[in-house]
Amino acid sequence: MTVLLECRDVSKVFKDAGEHVQVLKNLNFSIQRGEQVAILGSSGSGKSTLLHILGALDSPSQGHVSFLGEDIFALSAKQKARFRNQNLGFVYQFHHLLPEFSALENIAMPMLIAKKPKSVALESASQLLDKVGLAHRGSHRPAQLSGGERQRVAIARALVMQPDLVLADEPTGNLDEVTGEGIFSLIQELREQLNTAFVVVTHDKSLASRMDRTLVLQKGELQLS
């Protein structure tokens, strides 16, 4: 299998009221292409900090993160922005859809940011709307959608650039059990269709147990489950 992403000796230290607080300690792990990995840990364990580092949204205090062998923190700010747009998809617990745009337009947004032709972006978004079962809701704005529908739109938006890796922060944490089950089934289906790797940060042990592999964060240190 191809190593998609690799962390080597990654640590993160924050300054708080003049004191240094170590949130992540010498993390070493890799993600394979098409692999589903859960990162499990209690609140405050550093899960979201790690996800931000994997997504090049925050920098480690020390260590290296490589994507297909390239150190992503050796890139310039502009190159990192392009890397995120072209190689990564992001799904958040609270979806962060743009309220003034329709579901279709929200999904197309990463392609529009990448300066793809509008017709191409909308066609790709339309195909993904169909894949997530919302072809009939494309013209609706986020306020007109249910929580589960908004999360499906967010997942479609994360996939529209056909990224190699999707980073998801508690993607089912704000949903009821039935809707959350539907979201997880969708993630599995799309992984099989597109060979996209998923890293899912969660505190849900049931969700984590159904992934290919689980990594557990405890006091900033990573353990195999």
N, C-alpha and C positions, 0 to 999 in steps of 0.2 A: 504493500500500500504506500501511497505518496504522503510524506509528512507535509501537511499544509501550513501549520503554525507551530512554533516551538518557543517555549520560555526557558531561559537559562539563568538561574540565580537571580530571579526577579524579586526585588524588595521595594517597599514604599514606606517612607517616613514623612509624617506631617508634623508641623510645628503647632503647638496648642498652648497658648498662654506662656510662651517662652520655653516650653518643654518639648522634647522630641518624642513623638508617639509612633511606634513602628506598627503599621497595619498589616503589611505583608513581609514574610521572612523567607528569602532564598527559595523561591518556588521554581521547580523544574518539572516540566511536563510537555507533551506534544499532542497535537490534534491531527488525525489522519483525514484525508479527503473523504467526504461523505459520511463521516462519523458523527454520531449523536452523543454528546457528553454533557452530563449534568454536573454543576458545581453546587454542592449542598453545604449549608452552614446556617447558623443562627443569625439573628439580627446583630449587626456590628462586627461580623466575623471578617469583613473585608471583601465580600463577594462582589458588590457593585464597583468597588475600587479596582478589583482585578479585571472586571469586564471593561471598564473604561480604558485600562491600559491595553488590553487585547485589541480594543477598537481604535487605538491611537488617539484617544480623546484626552488622555492623561499620560504623563511620562513616569517611568519607574525611577526611584532614587538610585538604584543600581541594577545591573543585569541587562539582558538583551532579549528582545522579542523579534523573531524572524518569521517572515511569511514567504513560503516557497524559497527559503534560503537567504532572503534579503532582510537586513536589519531595518525595521520600519522606523526606528528612531534616529537613523542616520539620514532620513529624508528631510527635506525642507518643509516648512508649514504648508506651502502650496502643494508639494508632492504628497504629503500626508492626506490633505483634503481630497486630492484626486484618488489616492489609494482607497480611502473610505468609500468614496462614491462608486468606484468601479469594482471593488473586490469584496466589500462587506455590506451586509444588511443588518439593520438594528430594529429590534422589537422591544418596546417598553411596556411596563405594567399599565401605564395610563395612556398608552398609544400615541399621544402627541400628534394627532392629526391636525391639519390646518383648518380651522372652523369655517373660513370663508370660501373654501373650495369643496367641490363635490367629491364623492368617494372615488370616482374615476380620475379626477384631477389630482387627488392626493396620491394615488398609486403611481401616476405618471410623473410626479414631481422629480424624483431622482434622475429620470431620463432627460427631463427638461433642463435640470441643473447642469447635466452633462452635455447640453446643447445638441441633443438628438432632435431630429425633425419632429414637430408637434404631432403630425399624423402618425409617425412611427411610435412615438411615446404613448399616444392614446390607444393605438391598436394593441400594443403590448399590455397596457393596463386593462383593456377590455378582456383580453384573453385570460389574464390572471383573475379578474373579477368573476369570470365564469368558473375558473378552477376552484375558487373559494366559495362558490355557491351563491354569489351575490350579483349575478348579471342583471337582475331586475332592480337593483338598488344603486346603480351607477350614478344617477343624477342627484341622489340624496346627499345632503351635507351631514357631517358627523352628528350634529344635534338631533337629526332625524333617524339615527340608527341606534339599535340596542348596543349594550356593552359588548356582547359577543360579536355582533356585526362590525363594530368599530375595530375590534381586535383582529378580525379576519382581514379587514382593509389594511391594517397596519402590517400584517404578515405579507399580504400581497405587495405592499409598497416595498418591504424589505427584499422581496424577490425579483422585482421588476428589472433590475440590472443583471439578473442571473449571477449573483455573487457566488464566490467559492465558499463563503462562510457567513452564517447568520448568528448574531449575538443577541440573545433574548434575556431580558431582565424580568423575572417573575411574570412570564407571559400569561399565566392562568391565575395569578394571585388575586385579581380583582373580579373574578368571574364565579358564577355558581358551578356546582359540580358537573352538571350536564353540559353546560357551555364549555367548561374547561376541558372536558373529555373530547368534545368536538374539535377544539383547537389543537389538542395533542395529536388526534388522528390526522388532522390536516398537515401538521408538521411532518409526521411520518410519511404521508402520501407524497408530499412535495419533495422530501429528501429522496425518495425512491425514483421520482420522475426526473429530478434535476441533478442528483448526486451532490447536493449542497450539504456541507457540514453545518451542524447546529451546536452551539454552546449555550446551554440554558442554565442561568443562575436561578436557584429556587431554594425555598425552605421546605418544600413539599416532598417528603420522602417517597410517597406513592408515585409521584411523577418521576422522580429521580431513578427509581428502581426499574423503570421501563425504558430508560435510555441504554445505549450500548455500554456506557461506562459512567461511573460516578466518582468524582473527586470531592473530598470533604475538606473544607477549611475550618480549622480550629485554632483560634488565637493567632491568626495570620500564617499558619503553617498548613501545608497541603498534605493530605493523606489519601491513599487509595481506600475506597470503601470495600 
